[in-house]
Amino acid sequence: MPKRRYHWEKEPAARPSDLVIRSGLPQWVVRVLRQSGIKRMSVIAVLSDEQLLEVPGIGQRSLALIRDEISRMTEMKKQATTQH
C-alpha cells in the first residue's frame, strides 16, 4: 500500500509566541534560560537585570540580547493591536 503524503499548511499565528524557544534569541541563550526553568518571555520581562544576571550562564552580553528581544516583541505586539 503506498504511503500517503499530507501537506499541512501552517495557520499564521494570531499573536507572537511567548515561548523563549520561538523567540529571536540565539540558541545558546535559549538553552541557558530553559536549563534554568525559564520558558516564557513574559517571565523574563518582569525580572530585573540583577535577577537575570543571577541565572547561571547569563552575563552582560546575553542580558543585552534578551532586553533587545523583549523590546522587539513588545513593538510587534503594539503593531498587531493597532492594525486590528
N, CA, C and O atoms as a GROMACS GRO file, in nm:
protein
  336
    1MET      N    1   0.084  -0.117   0.000
    1MET     CA    2   0.000   0.000   0.000
    1MET      C    3   0.089   0.125   0.000
    1MET      O    4   0.179   0.136   0.084
    2PRO      N    5   0.066   0.219  -0.092
    2PRO     CA    6   0.152   0.338  -0.098
    2PRO      C    7   0.129   0.429   0.022
    2PRO      O    8   0.019   0.439   0.076
    3LYS      N    9   0.236   0.493   0.058
    3LYS     CA   10   0.227   0.588   0.170
    3LYS      C   11   0.161   0.717   0.123
    3LYS      O   12   0.187   0.765   0.013
    4ARG      N   13   0.076   0.769   0.206
    4ARG     CA   14   0.012   0.897   0.174
    4ARG      C   15   0.098   1.011   0.227
    4ARG      O   16   0.153   1.004   0.337
    5ARG      N   17   0.107   1.112   0.149
    5ARG     CA   18   0.180   1.231   0.194
    5ARG      C   19   0.080   1.343   0.213
    5ARG      O   20   0.003   1.378   0.124
    6TYR      N   21   0.084   1.398   0.329
    6TYR     CA   22  -0.005   1.509   0.361
    6TYR      C   23   0.076   1.637   0.364
    6TYR      O   24   0.184   1.642   0.421
    7HIS      N   25   0.022   1.737   0.305
    7HIS     CA   26   0.088   1.867   0.306
    7HIS      C   27   0.005   1.960   0.393
    7HIS      O   28  -0.099   2.011   0.352
    8TRP      N   29   0.052   1.981   0.511
    8TRP     CA   30  -0.018   2.067   0.605
    8TRP      C   31   0.035   2.208   0.593
    8TRP      O   32   0.156   2.232   0.592
    9GLU      N   33  -0.056   2.300   0.584
    9GLU     CA   34  -0.016   2.440   0.580
    9GLU      C   35  -0.035   2.498   0.718
    9GLU      O   36  -0.139   2.481   0.781
   10LYS      N   37   0.066   2.565   0.764
   10LYS     CA   38   0.057   2.626   0.895
   10LYS      C   39  -0.034   2.748   0.890
   10LYS      O   40  -0.027   2.830   0.798
   11GLU      N   41  -0.119   2.758   0.989
   11GLU     CA   42  -0.202   2.877   1.004
   11GLU      C   43  -0.113   2.988   1.056
   11GLU      O   44  -0.029   2.963   1.143
   12PRO      N   45  -0.127   3.109   1.008
   12PRO     CA   46  -0.049   3.218   1.064
   12PRO      C   47  -0.086   3.239   1.210
   12PRO      O   48  -0.204   3.234   1.247
   13ALA      N   49   0.013   3.261   1.291
   13ALA     CA   50  -0.011   3.280   1.434
   13ALA      C   51  -0.095   3.405   1.457
   13ALA      O   52  -0.073   3.509   1.394
   14ALA      N   53  -0.190   3.394   1.546
   14ALA     CA   54  -0.277   3.507   1.577
   14ALA      C   55  -0.199   3.614   1.652
   14ALA      O   56  -0.225   3.733   1.638
   15ARG      N   57  -0.103   3.570   1.730
   15ARG     CA   58  -0.020   3.663   1.804
   15ARG      C   59   0.120   3.604   1.816
   15ARG      O   60   0.135   3.483   1.804
   16PRO      N   61   0.220   3.685   1.839
   16PRO     CA   62   0.355   3.631   1.852
   16PRO      C   63   0.363   3.536   1.972
   16PRO      O   64   0.298   3.557   2.074
   17SER      N   65   0.442   3.433   1.957
   17SER     CA   66   0.458   3.335   2.064
   17SER      C   67   0.534   3.395   2.181
   17SER      O   68   0.625   3.477   2.164
   18ASP      N   69   0.496   3.352   2.300
   18ASP     CA   70   0.560   3.397   2.422
   18ASP      C   71   0.673   3.303   2.462
   18ASP      O   72   0.745   3.330   2.558
   19LEU      N   73   0.689   3.194   2.391
   19LEU     CA   74   0.789   3.094   2.428
   19LEU      C   75   0.930   3.141   2.395
   19LEU      O   76   0.955   3.198   2.288
   20VAL      N   77   1.021   3.116   2.486
   20VAL     CA   78   1.161   3.153   2.468
   20VAL      C   79   1.217   3.083   2.344
   20VAL      O   80   1.294   3.142   2.268
   21ILE      N   81   1.180   2.957   2.326
   21ILE     CA   82   1.234   2.878   2.216
   21ILE      C   83   1.192   2.933   2.079
   21ILE      O   84   1.259   2.907   1.979
   22ARG      N   85   1.081   3.007   2.073
   22ARG     CA   86   1.035   3.064   1.946
   22ARG      C   87   1.076   3.210   1.931
   22ARG      O   88   1.036   3.276   1.834
   23SER      N   89   1.154   3.260   2.023
   23SER     CA   90   1.199   3.399   2.016
   23SER      C   91   1.314   3.410   1.917
   23SER      O   92   1.358   3.311   1.860
   24GLY      N   93   1.361   3.530   1.898
   24GLY     CA   94   1.474   3.553   1.810
   24GLY      C   95   1.608   3.547   1.882
   24GLY      O   96   1.710   3.588   1.827
   25LEU      N   97   1.607   3.496   2.004
   25LEU     CA   98   1.731   3.485   2.081
   25LEU      C   99   1.822   3.378   2.023
   25LEU      O  100   1.774   3.278   1.969
   26PRO      N  101   1.953   3.397   2.034
   26PRO     CA  102   2.046   3.292   1.989
   26PRO      C  103   2.020   3.163   2.067
   26PRO      O  104   1.975   3.166   2.181
   27GLN      N  105   2.050   3.051   2.003
   27GLN     CA  106   2.023   2.921   2.064
   27GLN      C  107   2.095   2.902   2.197
   27GLN      O  108   2.041   2.838   2.287
   28TRP      N  109   2.214   2.957   2.211
   28TRP     CA  110   2.287   2.938   2.337
   28TRP      C  111   2.219   3.011   2.452
   28TRP      O  112   2.224   2.964   2.565
   29VAL      N  113   2.155   3.125   2.425
   29VAL     CA  114   2.081   3.197   2.529
   29VAL      C  115   1.954   3.120   2.564
   29VAL      O  116   1.918   3.108   2.681
   30VAL      N  117   1.885   3.069   2.462
   30VAL     CA  118   1.764   2.990   2.484
   30VAL      C  119   1.797   2.869   2.571
   30VAL      O  120   1.723   2.838   2.664
   31ARG      N  121   1.907   2.801   2.541
   31ARG     CA  122   1.948   2.683   2.616
   31ARG      C  123   1.972   2.716   2.763
   31ARG      O  124   1.926   2.644   2.852
   32VAL      N  125   2.043   2.825   2.789
   32VAL     CA  126   2.072   2.866   2.926
   32VAL      C  127   1.943   2.897   3.002
   32VAL      O  128   1.927   2.856   3.117
   33LEU      N  129   1.852   2.969   2.938
   33LEU     CA  130   1.726   3.005   3.002
   33LEU      C  131   1.642   2.882   3.032
   33LEU      O  132   1.588   2.868   3.142
   34ARG      N  133   1.631   2.792   2.935
   34ARG     CA  134   1.549   2.672   2.954
   34ARG      C  135   1.609   2.580   3.059
   34ARG      O  136   1.536   2.515   3.134
   35GLN      N  137   1.741   2.573   3.066
   35GLN     CA  138   1.806   2.490   3.168
   35GLN      C  139   1.779   2.545   3.308
   35GLN      O  140   1.784   2.472   3.406
   36SER      N  141   1.752   2.674   3.315
   36SER     CA  142   1.720   2.736   3.443
   36SER      C  143   1.570   2.734   3.472
   36SER      O  144   1.526   2.786   3.574
   37GLY      N  145   1.492   2.674   3.382
   37GLY     CA  146   1.349   2.661   3.404
   37GLY      C  147   1.267   2.778   3.351
   37GLY      O  148   1.147   2.785   3.377
   38ILE      N  149   1.329   2.868   3.277
   38ILE     CA  150   1.258   2.983   3.222
   38ILE      C  151   1.217   2.950   3.079
   38ILE      O  152   1.302   2.931   2.992
   39LYS      N  153   1.086   2.943   3.056
   39LYS     CA  154   1.036   2.901   2.925
   39LYS      C  155   0.957   3.010   2.853
   39LYS      O  156   0.926   2.995   2.735
   40ARG      N  157   0.924   3.119   2.923
   40ARG     CA  158   0.839   3.222   2.862
   40ARG      C  159   0.906   3.359   2.871
   40ARG      O  160   0.969   3.394   2.971
   41MET      N  161   0.891   3.436   2.762
   41MET     CA  162   0.946   3.571   2.758
   41MET      C  163   0.874   3.662   2.857
   41MET      O  164   0.934   3.756   2.909
   42SER      N  165   0.747   3.635   2.885
   42SER     CA  166   0.673   3.718   2.980
   42SER      C  167   0.730   3.705   3.121
   42SER      O  168   0.721   3.799   3.201
   43VAL      N  169   0.789   3.591   3.153
   43VAL     CA  170   0.855   3.573   3.282
   43VAL      C  171   0.981   3.658   3.288
   43VAL      O  172   1.010   3.723   3.388
   44ILE      N  173   1.056   3.655   3.178
   44ILE     CA  174   1.182   3.731   3.173
   44ILE      C  175   1.154   3.881   3.179
   44ILE      O  176   1.230   3.956   3.240
   45ALA      N  177   1.045   3.925   3.116
   45ALA     CA  178   1.015   4.068   3.107
   45ALA      C  179   0.996   4.131   3.244
   45ALA      O  180   1.025   4.249   3.262
   46VAL      N  181   0.947   4.055   3.341
   46VAL     CA  182   0.922   4.113   3.474
   46VAL      C  183   1.042   4.102   3.567
   46VAL      O  184   1.041   4.157   3.677
   47LEU      N  185   1.147   4.030   3.524
   47LEU     CA  186   1.267   4.018   3.606
   47LEU      C  187   1.356   4.140   3.589
   47LEU      O  188   1.365   4.197   3.480
   48SER      N  189   1.419   4.179   3.696
   48SER     CA  190   1.515   4.290   3.688
   48SER      C  191   1.645   4.239   3.626
   48SER      O  192   1.668   4.119   3.617
   49ASP      N  193   1.729   4.332   3.585
   49ASP     CA  194   1.859   4.294   3.530
   49ASP      C  195   1.940   4.216   3.633
   49ASP      O  196   2.008   4.120   3.599
   50GLU      N  197   1.934   4.258   3.758
   50GLU     CA  198   2.008   4.189   3.865
   50GLU      C  199   1.961   4.045   3.880
   50GLU      O  200   2.042   3.954   3.898
   51GLN      N  201   1.830   4.024   3.872
   51GLN     CA  202   1.777   3.888   3.883
   51GLN      C  203   1.821   3.802   3.765
   51GLN      O  204   1.856   3.685   3.782
   52LEU      N  205   1.820   3.859   3.645
   52LEU     CA  206   1.863   3.783   3.528
   52LEU      C  207   2.011   3.749   3.534
   52LEU      O  208   2.053   3.641   3.492
   53LEU      N  209   2.090   3.842   3.586
   53LEU     CA  210   2.234   3.816   3.596
   53LEU      C  211   2.266   3.707   3.698
   53LEU      O  212   2.376   3.652   3.696
   54GLU      N  213   2.173   3.676   3.786
   54GLU     CA  214   2.192   3.567   3.882
   54GLU      C  215   2.172   3.430   3.818
   54GLU      O  216   2.213   3.329   3.875
   55VAL      N  217   2.109   3.426   3.702
   55VAL     CA  218   2.087   3.299   3.631
   55VAL      C  219   2.222   3.252   3.580
   55VAL      O  220   2.291   3.327   3.511
   56PRO      N  221   2.261   3.128   3.611
   56PRO     CA  222   2.391   3.077   3.563
   56PRO      C  223   2.398   3.080   3.411
   56PRO      O  224   2.309   3.030   3.342
   57GLY      N  225   2.506   3.139   3.359
   57GLY     CA  226   2.526   3.147   3.215
   57GLY      C  227   2.479   3.278   3.153
   57GLY      O  228   2.504   3.303   3.035
   58ILE      N  229   2.410   3.362   3.230
   58ILE     CA  230   2.365   3.492   3.180
   58ILE      C  231   2.463   3.599   3.226
   58ILE      O  232   2.488   3.616   3.345
   59GLY      N  233   2.519   3.669   3.128
   59GLY     CA  234   2.611   3.778   3.156
   59GLY      C  235   2.562   3.905   3.088
   59GLY      O  236   2.447   3.913   3.045
   60GLN      N  237   2.648   4.002   3.079
   60GLN     CA  238   2.610   4.130   3.021
   60GLN      C  239   2.570   4.117   2.874
   60GLN      O  240   2.475   4.181   2.829
   61ARG      N  241   2.642   4.035   2.801
   61ARG     CA  242   2.612   4.018   2.658
   61ARG      C  243   2.475   3.955   2.637
   61ARG      O  244   2.394   4.004   2.559
   62SER      N  245   2.449   3.845   2.708
   62SER     CA  246   2.319   3.778   2.691
   62SER      C  247   2.206   3.863   2.747
   62SER      O  248   2.094   3.859   2.696
   63LEU      N  249   2.233   3.940   2.852
   63LEU     CA  250   2.132   4.030   2.908
   63LEU      C  251   2.091   4.134   2.804
   63LEU      O  252   1.972   4.163   2.789
   64ALA      N  253   2.188   4.190   2.732
   64ALA     CA  254   2.158   4.288   2.628
   64ALA      C  255   2.076   4.225   2.516
   64ALA      O  256   1.982   4.287   2.465
   65LEU      N  257   2.109   4.103   2.477
   65LEU     CA  258   2.033   4.032   2.373
   65LEU      C  259   1.888   4.007   2.418
   65LEU      O  260   1.795   4.023   2.340
   66ILE      N  261   1.872   3.968   2.543
   66ILE     CA  262   1.739   3.942   2.599
   66ILE      C  263   1.656   4.069   2.600
   66ILE      O  264   1.541   4.068   2.557
   67ARG      N  265   1.712   4.177   2.649
   67ARG     CA  266   1.638   4.304   2.655
   67ARG      C  267   1.602   4.354   2.514
   67ARG      O  268   1.493   4.408   2.494
   68ASP      N  269   1.692   4.337   2.419
   68ASP     CA  270   1.662   4.376   2.280
   68ASP      C  271   1.546   4.294   2.225
   68ASP      O  272   1.459   4.348   2.157
   69GLU      N  273   1.545   4.165   2.254
   69GLU     CA  274   1.439   4.079   2.205
   69GLU      C  275   1.305   4.114   2.270
   69GLU      O  276   1.201   4.110   2.204
   70ILE      N  277   1.306   4.146   2.397
   70ILE     CA  278   1.182   4.186   2.466
   70ILE      C  279   1.128   4.315   2.404
   70ILE      O  280   1.008   4.328   2.383
   71SER      N  281   1.217   4.409   2.374
   71SER     CA  282   1.175   4.534   2.308
   71SER      C  283   1.115   4.506   2.171
   71SER      O  284   1.013   4.564   2.135
   72ARG      N  285   1.180   4.418   2.095
   72ARG     CA  286   1.130   4.383   1.962
   72ARG      C  287   0.992   4.318   1.970
   72ARG      O  288   0.904   4.350   1.892
   73MET      N  289   0.975   4.228   2.064
   73MET     CA  290   0.847   4.158   2.079
   73MET      C  291   0.737   4.254   2.125
   73MET      O  292   0.622   4.241   2.083
   74THR      N  293   0.773   4.350   2.210
   74THR     CA  294   0.676   4.450   2.256
   74THR      C  295   0.631   4.536   2.139
   74THR      O  296   0.512   4.568   2.128
   75GLU      N  297   0.724   4.575   2.052
   75GLU     CA  298   0.690   4.653   1.934
   75GLU      C  299   0.599   4.575   1.840
   75GLU      O  300   0.503   4.630   1.786
   76MET      N  301   0.629   4.448   1.821
   76MET     CA  302   0.546   4.364   1.734
   76MET      C  303   0.404   4.353   1.790
   76MET      O  304   0.306   4.356   1.715
   77LYS      N  305   0.394   4.341   1.922
   77LYS     CA  306   0.263   4.330   1.985
   77LYS      C  307   0.185   4.459   1.969
   77LYS      O  308   0.064   4.456   1.945
   78LYS      N  309   0.253   4.573   1.982
   78LYS     CA  310   0.188   4.703   1.965
   78LYS      C  311   0.136   4.719   1.821
   78LYS      O  312   0.025   4.766   1.798
   79GLN      N  313   0.219   4.681   1.725
   79GLN     CA  314   0.180   4.692   1.584
   79GLN      C  315   0.061   4.602   1.553
   79GLN      O  316  -0.027   4.639   1.476
   80ALA      N  317   0.059   4.484   1.613
   80ALA     CA  318  -0.050   4.390   1.588
   80ALA      C  319  -0.182   4.443   1.644
   80ALA      O  320  -0.287   4.421   1.584
   81THR      N  321  -0.177   4.512   1.757
   81THR     CA  322  -0.300   4.563   1.817
   81THR      C  323  -0.350   4.688   1.745
   81THR      O  324  -0.470   4.713   1.742
   82THR      N  325  -0.260   4.765   1.687
   82THR     CA  326  -0.304   4.886   1.618
   82THR      C  327  -0.357   4.854   1.478
   82THR      O  328  -0.431   4.935   1.421
   83GLN      N  329  -0.322   4.742   1.423
   83GLN     CA  330  -0.369   4.702   1.291
   83GLN      C  331  -0.512   4.650   1.295
   83GLN      O  332  -0.580   4.651   1.192
   84HIS      N  333  -0.558   4.604   1.409
   84HIS     CA  334  -0.693   4.545   1.418
   84HIS      C  335  -0.794   4.643   1.462
   84HIS      O  336  -0.912   4.610   1.474
   0.00000   0.00000   0.00000
